[in-house]
Amino acid sequence: MMPRFLILLSGLLLLSFTAACHAQAAPAAVSAQVVGVSQAPPEVLVPVPVPEPSAQTVRYYESGNVLWTVTTLWAFLVPGIVLLTGLSARMRALASRLGKSWYFTLALYFVFFMLVYAAANLPLDWYAGFLRPREYGLSAQPFGAWLANEIIGWAVELAAGVAFLWIPYLLLKRVRRFWWLYIWAACVSILVFVIYVQPLVIDPLFHRFGPMQDKALESRVVTEVHRAGVENTHVYEIYQDANNMDLNAYVTGIGGSARIVLSNTIISKLNPNQLLFVVGHETGHYVLGHVWKTLIIVSVLLLPVIWLMKYLAGWVLRRWGAHTRIGFTEVEDPASLPLFLLLFAAFNFVLTPPLLAYHRHVESHADRFGLELTRNNHACATAYLVLLNTDLEYPRPGPVYTLLQADHPSVAARLNFCNNYHPWLDEGRGATSRSS
């Protein structure tokens, strides 16, 4: 998941939607022995039915929908209050008196804003990140450990804002022609930089990483990745303590920082065949080049969004800035940050459905790649069954949830796919696509 500070670099910066970053490798054919139906081991084809949700799963699903609604409204409410009460203008005035120069005024304003923003979000963060997982048995993390991670997150956000926020504001201040193009180029460059450094600098602040401890299993994982055509990759294990029950498997980084990451919890929960399917899925993100396709889509969307955000912000400030408590009239004023966040929240809400649909498409292709690589339908299905039971996933979410929240195919859809997709049994090679 991308850090929250990327949002706080203002609505100018990101429409990033992926909870994981994927790295690209050169396309390579998946080599596997072709078998016929009569040759397939019978245990590989045992279908796994879609289970009915437990009462606890239903409660978790319904409370999650309420939480999503509150969180979405909160994204408008907090910056709206900061802007419309004049608090943003007063914080900028204080920062100007203390900071003297333009850069230090901007940096101090961001510190003040982050303090207000973090305080306003703390109750919701506490419920969503600490209390709710404990209530449903998904975490036993002590409050002190959770708070320590929150403080580290806030520190990272502050450092990132101080390091990067001046770039779009300086361009707004100094560049009159093609300002939108310069800001767009800066945003895309920052995004690529953050994706590169995240596994090297940011992730180790929250988790302890190292080589896989089960060397026999590591050998099987590396062999499978190589068989998919990815020669120079790294496989890391997250050493989570007993209180952290998250099952994590993801691909992160680009170029020299690219790696596959597996948590010790998912290694212990899944059997080797199930884990190899999960690794095959993640390897599919490499081979199919999903990170670069995602970056292209986000970059294309950013260009008109940046122009529209600046245009709409200017219109709002010309109309109401001088005659209301807003208290400023120029978009390059640091006090405009909550206005940009409001506009970002609006664009994010509008663009979320198509972006989520694309992400589900990407995940379904990675599922197909993983299954064609391992050719073990039962392991594929039972892996998702374990994840469903552990994470309290609702197997058949409604259409509204799918439209607005689902970044992966439903568990029911994935189980049906795992049960029924085996074209290699009758037709020889599978249909792994590199054009998804």
PELINWO-V678183 format. One record per residue. RES is the residue in one small letter. PHI is phi in radians with two decimals (* if undefined). BURIAL is b if it has 24 or more other ideal C-beta (glycine too) atoms within 12 Angstrom, else e. Layout:
res=RES phi=PHI burial=BURIAL
res=RES phi=PHI burial=BURIAL
This chain:
res=m phi=* burial=e
res=m phi=-1.28 burial=b
res=p phi=-1.12 burial=b
res=r phi=-1.15 burial=b
res=f phi=-1.10 burial=b
res=l phi=-1.10 burial=b
res=i phi=-1.22 burial=b
res=l phi=-1.35 burial=b
res=l phi=-1.41 burial=b
res=s phi=1.52 burial=b
res=g phi=-1.10 burial=b
res=l phi=-1.18 burial=b
res=l phi=-1.64 burial=b
res=l phi=-2.43 burial=b
res=l phi=-2.11 burial=b
res=s phi=-1.16 burial=b
res=f phi=-2.18 burial=b
res=t phi=-1.52 burial=b
res=a phi=-1.32 burial=b
res=a phi=-2.50 burial=b
res=c phi=-1.86 burial=b
res=h phi=-2.07 burial=b
res=a phi=-1.94 burial=b
res=q phi=-1.79 burial=b
res=a phi=-2.23 burial=b
res=a phi=-1.10 burial=e
res=p phi=-1.02 burial=e
res=a phi=-2.54 burial=b
res=a phi=-1.23 burial=e
res=v phi=-1.47 burial=b
res=s phi=-1.67 burial=e
res=a phi=-2.69 burial=b
res=q phi=-1.19 burial=e
res=v phi=-1.43 burial=e
res=v phi=-2.17 burial=e
res=g phi=-1.64 burial=e
res=v phi=-1.03 burial=e
res=s phi=-1.21 burial=e
res=q phi=-1.59 burial=e
res=a phi=-1.18 burial=e
res=p phi=-1.00 burial=e
res=p phi=-1.06 burial=e
res=e phi=-1.18 burial=e
res=v phi=-1.18 burial=b
res=l phi=-1.79 burial=b
res=v phi=-1.13 burial=e
res=p phi=-1.26 burial=e
res=v phi=-2.06 burial=b
res=p phi=-1.24 burial=e
res=v phi=-1.36 burial=b
res=p phi=-1.35 burial=e
res=e phi=-1.37 burial=e
res=p phi=-1.21 burial=e
res=s phi=-1.30 burial=e
res=a phi=-1.06 burial=e
res=q phi=-1.15 burial=e
res=t phi=-1.10 burial=b
res=v phi=-1.09 burial=e
res=r phi=-1.09 burial=e
res=y phi=-1.13 burial=b
res=y phi=-1.11 burial=b
res=e phi=-1.20 burial=e
res=s phi=-1.18 burial=e
res=g phi=-1.14 burial=b
res=n phi=-1.15 burial=e
res=v phi=-1.13 burial=e
res=l phi=-1.08 burial=b
res=w phi=-1.06 burial=b
res=t phi=-1.08 burial=e
res=v phi=-1.11 burial=e
res=t phi=-1.10 burial=b
res=t phi=-1.12 burial=e
res=l phi=-1.13 burial=e
res=w phi=-1.08 burial=b
res=a phi=-1.12 burial=b
res=f phi=-1.55 burial=b
res=l phi=-1.17 burial=e
res=v phi=-1.11 burial=b
res=p phi=-1.12 burial=b
res=g phi=-1.09 burial=b
res=i phi=-1.15 burial=e
res=v phi=-1.04 burial=b
res=l phi=-1.33 burial=b
res=l phi=-1.35 burial=b
res=t phi=-1.46 burial=e
res=g phi=1.46 burial=e
res=l phi=-1.09 burial=b
res=s phi=-1.09 burial=b
res=a phi=-1.12 burial=b
res=r phi=-1.19 burial=e
res=m phi=-1.15 burial=b
res=r phi=-1.16 burial=b
res=a phi=-1.10 burial=e
res=l phi=-1.13 burial=e
res=a phi=-1.08 burial=b
res=s phi=-1.17 burial=b
res=r phi=-1.18 burial=e
res=l phi=-1.48 burial=e
res=g phi=-1.49 burial=b
res=k phi=1.16 burial=e
res=s phi=-1.40 burial=e
res=w phi=-1.09 burial=e
res=y phi=-1.13 burial=e
res=f phi=-1.21 burial=e
res=t phi=-1.10 burial=b
res=l phi=-1.11 burial=b
res=a phi=-1.13 burial=b
res=l phi=-1.15 burial=b
res=y phi=-1.03 burial=b
res=f phi=-1.11 burial=b
res=v phi=-1.08 burial=b
res=f phi=-1.07 burial=b
res=f phi=-1.09 burial=b
res=m phi=-1.12 burial=b
res=l phi=-1.09 burial=e
res=v phi=-1.16 burial=b
res=y phi=-1.12 burial=b
res=a phi=-1.13 burial=b
res=a phi=-1.12 burial=e
res=a phi=-1.19 burial=e
res=n phi=-1.60 burial=b
res=l phi=-1.02 burial=e
res=p phi=-1.06 burial=e
res=l phi=-1.21 burial=b
res=d phi=-1.08 burial=b
res=w phi=-1.08 burial=e
res=y phi=-1.19 burial=e
res=a phi=-1.24 burial=b
res=g phi=-1.72 burial=b
res=f phi=-2.13 burial=b
res=l phi=-1.20 burial=e
res=r phi=-1.09 burial=b
res=p phi=-1.03 burial=b
res=r phi=-1.22 burial=e
res=e phi=-1.08 burial=e
res=y phi=-1.75 burial=b
res=g phi=1.27 burial=e
res=l phi=-1.64 burial=b
res=s phi=-2.71 burial=b
res=a phi=-2.17 burial=e
res=q phi=-1.13 burial=b
res=p phi=-1.14 burial=e
res=f phi=-1.04 burial=e
res=g phi=-1.07 burial=e
res=a phi=-1.18 burial=e
res=w phi=-1.10 burial=b
res=l phi=-1.12 burial=e
res=a phi=-1.06 burial=e
res=n phi=-1.13 burial=b
res=e phi=-1.08 burial=b
res=i phi=-1.12 burial=e
res=i phi=-1.06 burial=e
res=g phi=-1.05 burial=b
res=w phi=-1.10 burial=b
res=a phi=-1.11 burial=e
res=v phi=-1.10 burial=b
res=e phi=-1.09 burial=b
res=l phi=-1.08 burial=b
res=a phi=-1.08 burial=b
res=a phi=-1.17 burial=b
res=g phi=-1.09 burial=b
res=v phi=-1.12 burial=b
res=a phi=-1.34 burial=e
res=f phi=-2.05 burial=b
res=l phi=-1.12 burial=b
res=w phi=-1.13 burial=b
res=i phi=-1.15 burial=b
res=p phi=-1.12 burial=b
res=y phi=-1.24 burial=b
res=l phi=-1.15 burial=e
res=l phi=-1.16 burial=b
res=l phi=-1.06 burial=b
res=k phi=-1.36 burial=e
res=r phi=-1.80 burial=e
res=v phi=-1.72 burial=e
res=r phi=-1.76 burial=e
res=r phi=-1.86 burial=e
res=f phi=1.01 burial=e
res=w phi=-1.01 burial=b
res=w phi=-1.14 burial=b
res=l phi=-1.25 burial=e
res=y phi=-1.14 burial=b
res=i phi=-1.13 burial=b
res=w phi=-1.03 burial=b
res=a phi=-1.09 burial=e
res=a phi=-1.15 burial=b
res=c phi=-1.12 burial=b
res=v phi=-1.14 burial=b
res=s phi=-1.11 burial=e
res=i phi=-1.12 burial=b
res=l phi=-1.06 burial=b
res=v phi=-1.10 burial=b
res=f phi=-1.07 burial=b
res=v phi=-1.14 burial=b
res=i phi=-1.06 burial=b
res=y phi=-1.21 burial=b
res=v phi=-1.50 burial=b
res=q phi=-0.96 burial=b
res=p phi=-1.22 burial=b
res=l phi=-1.54 burial=e
res=v phi=-2.08 burial=e
res=i phi=-1.46 burial=b
res=d phi=-1.00 burial=b
res=p phi=-1.11 burial=e
res=l phi=-1.22 burial=e
res=f phi=-1.90 burial=b
res=h phi=-2.40 burial=b
res=r phi=-1.78 burial=e
res=f phi=-1.97 burial=b
res=g phi=-3.00 burial=e
res=p phi=-1.20 burial=e
res=m phi=-1.08 burial=b
res=q phi=-1.42 burial=e
res=d phi=-1.50 burial=e
res=k phi=-1.20 burial=e
res=a phi=-1.15 burial=e
res=l phi=-1.18 burial=b
res=e phi=-1.04 burial=b
res=s phi=-1.08 burial=e
res=r phi=-1.16 burial=b
res=v phi=-1.12 burial=b
res=v phi=-1.11 burial=b
res=t phi=-1.07 burial=e
res=e phi=-1.14 burial=b
res=v phi=-1.09 burial=b
res=h phi=-1.13 burial=b
res=r phi=-1.10 burial=b
res=a phi=-1.40 burial=b
res=g phi=1.74 burial=b
res=v phi=-1.82 burial=b
res=e phi=-1.57 burial=e
res=n phi=-1.95 burial=e
res=t phi=-2.15 burial=b
res=h phi=-2.08 burial=b
res=v phi=-2.00 burial=b
res=y phi=-2.07 burial=b
res=e phi=-1.97 burial=b
res=i phi=-1.54 burial=b
res=y phi=-1.61 burial=e
res=q phi=-1.55 burial=b
res=d phi=-1.36 burial=e
res=a phi=-1.16 burial=e
res=n phi=-1.43 burial=e
res=n phi=-1.76 burial=b
res=m phi=-1.76 burial=b
res=d phi=-1.07 burial=b
res=l phi=-1.76 burial=b
res=n phi=-2.02 burial=b
res=a phi=-2.63 burial=b
res=y phi=-2.77 burial=b
res=v phi=-1.90 burial=b
res=t phi=-2.47 burial=b
res=g phi=1.45 burial=b
res=i phi=-2.45 burial=b
res=g phi=1.02 burial=e
res=g phi=-1.21 burial=e
res=s phi=-1.67 burial=b
res=a phi=-1.18 burial=b
res=r phi=-2.85 burial=b
res=i phi=-1.75 burial=b
res=v phi=-2.14 burial=b
res=l phi=-2.20 burial=b
res=s phi=-1.41 burial=b
res=n phi=-1.09 burial=b
res=t phi=-1.22 burial=b
res=i phi=-1.27 burial=b
res=i phi=-1.15 burial=b
res=s phi=-1.39 burial=b
res=k phi=-1.43 burial=b
res=l phi=-1.69 burial=b
res=n phi=-1.36 burial=e
res=p phi=-0.97 burial=b
res=n phi=-1.14 burial=b
res=q phi=-1.12 burial=b
res=l phi=-1.13 burial=b
res=l phi=-1.13 burial=b
res=f phi=-1.12 burial=b
res=v phi=-1.05 burial=b
res=v phi=-1.10 burial=b
res=g phi=-1.07 burial=b
res=h phi=-1.04 burial=b
res=e phi=-1.15 burial=b
res=t phi=-1.09 burial=b
res=g phi=-1.02 burial=b
res=h phi=-1.10 burial=b
res=y phi=-1.10 burial=b
res=v phi=-1.13 burial=b
res=l phi=-1.49 burial=b
res=g phi=1.13 burial=b
res=h phi=-1.17 burial=b
res=v phi=-1.14 burial=b
res=w phi=-1.26 burial=b
res=k phi=-1.15 burial=b
res=t phi=-1.14 burial=b
res=l phi=-1.07 burial=b
res=i phi=-1.12 burial=e
res=i phi=-1.09 burial=b
res=v phi=-1.07 burial=b
res=s phi=-1.12 burial=b
res=v phi=-1.09 burial=e
res=l phi=-1.22 burial=b
res=l phi=-1.08 burial=b
res=l phi=-1.06 burial=b
res=p phi=-1.20 burial=e
res=v phi=-1.15 burial=b
res=i phi=-1.04 burial=b
res=w phi=-1.10 burial=e
res=l phi=-1.16 burial=b
res=m phi=-1.11 burial=b
res=k phi=-1.20 burial=b
res=y phi=-1.12 burial=e
res=l phi=-1.18 burial=b
res=a phi=-1.10 burial=b
res=g phi=-1.09 burial=b
res=w phi=-1.11 burial=e
res=v phi=-1.09 burial=b
res=l phi=-1.25 burial=b
res=r phi=-1.14 burial=e
res=r phi=-1.39 burial=e
res=w phi=-2.19 burial=e
res=g phi=-1.04 burial=b
res=a phi=-1.50 burial=e
res=h phi=-1.98 burial=e
res=t phi=-2.29 burial=e
res=r phi=-1.24 burial=e
res=i phi=-0.92 burial=b
res=g phi=1.49 burial=b
res=f phi=-2.73 burial=b
res=t phi=-2.26 burial=e
res=e phi=-1.92 burial=b
res=v phi=-1.19 burial=b
res=e phi=-1.40 burial=b
res=d phi=-1.14 burial=b
res=p phi=-0.96 burial=b
res=a phi=-1.16 burial=b
res=s phi=-1.38 burial=b
res=l phi=-0.93 burial=b
res=p phi=-1.11 burial=b
res=l phi=-1.16 burial=b
res=f phi=-1.12 burial=b
res=l phi=-1.16 burial=b
res=l phi=-1.08 burial=b
res=l phi=-1.14 burial=b
res=f phi=-1.05 burial=b
res=a phi=-1.05 burial=b
res=a phi=-1.17 burial=b
res=f phi=-1.14 burial=b
res=n phi=-1.07 burial=b
res=f phi=-1.13 burial=b
res=v phi=-1.22 burial=e
res=l phi=-1.56 burial=b
res=t phi=-1.00 burial=b
res=p phi=-0.97 burial=e
res=p phi=-1.18 burial=e
res=l phi=-1.17 burial=b
res=l phi=-1.14 burial=b
res=a phi=-1.06 burial=e
res=y phi=-1.10 burial=b
res=h phi=-1.13 burial=b
res=r phi=-1.10 burial=b
res=h phi=-1.07 burial=b
res=v phi=-1.06 burial=b
res=e phi=-1.16 burial=b
res=s phi=-1.15 burial=b
res=h phi=-1.22 burial=b
res=a phi=-1.18 burial=b
res=d phi=-1.03 burial=b
res=r phi=-1.09 burial=b
res=f phi=-1.09 burial=b
res=g phi=-1.08 burial=b
res=l phi=-1.28 burial=b
res=e phi=-1.20 burial=b
res=l phi=-1.28 burial=b
res=t phi=-1.61 burial=b
res=r phi=0.93 burial=b
res=n phi=-2.27 burial=b
res=n phi=-1.09 burial=b
res=h phi=-1.17 burial=b
res=a phi=-1.13 burial=b
res=c phi=-1.03 burial=b
res=a phi=-1.17 burial=b
res=t phi=-1.24 burial=b
res=a phi=-1.08 burial=b
res=y phi=-1.22 burial=b
res=l phi=-1.17 burial=b
res=v phi=-1.10 burial=b
res=l phi=-1.11 burial=b
res=l phi=-1.07 burial=b
res=n phi=-1.21 burial=b
res=t phi=-1.31 burial=b
res=d phi=-1.65 burial=b
res=l phi=0.98 burial=b
res=e phi=-1.33 burial=b
res=y phi=-1.39 burial=b
res=p phi=-1.20 burial=b
res=r phi=-2.28 burial=b
res=p phi=-1.19 burial=b
res=g phi=-1.29 burial=e
res=p phi=-1.14 burial=e
res=v phi=-1.18 burial=e
res=y phi=-1.06 burial=b
res=t phi=-1.04 burial=b
res=l phi=-1.15 burial=e
res=l phi=-1.86 burial=b
res=q phi=-2.26 burial=b
res=a phi=-1.37 burial=b
res=d phi=-1.74 burial=b
res=h phi=-2.29 burial=b
res=p phi=-1.04 burial=b
res=s phi=-1.12 burial=b
res=v phi=-1.08 burial=b
res=a phi=-1.05 burial=b
res=a phi=-1.12 burial=b
res=r phi=-1.23 burial=b
res=l phi=-1.12 burial=b
res=n phi=-1.07 burial=b
res=f phi=-1.12 burial=b
res=c phi=-1.06 burial=b
res=n phi=-1.22 burial=b
res=n phi=-1.96 burial=e
res=y phi=-1.67 burial=b
res=h phi=-2.72 burial=b
res=p phi=-1.14 burial=e
res=w phi=-1.15 burial=b
res=l phi=-1.19 burial=b
res=d phi=-1.94 burial=e
res=e phi=-2.06 burial=e
res=g phi=1.49 burial=e
res=r phi=-1.13 burial=e
res=g phi=-1.34 burial=b
res=a phi=-2.03 burial=e
res=t phi=-1.00 burial=b
res=s phi=-1.83 burial=e
res=r phi=-1.91 burial=b
res=s phi=-1.96 burial=e
res=s phi=-1.34 burial=b
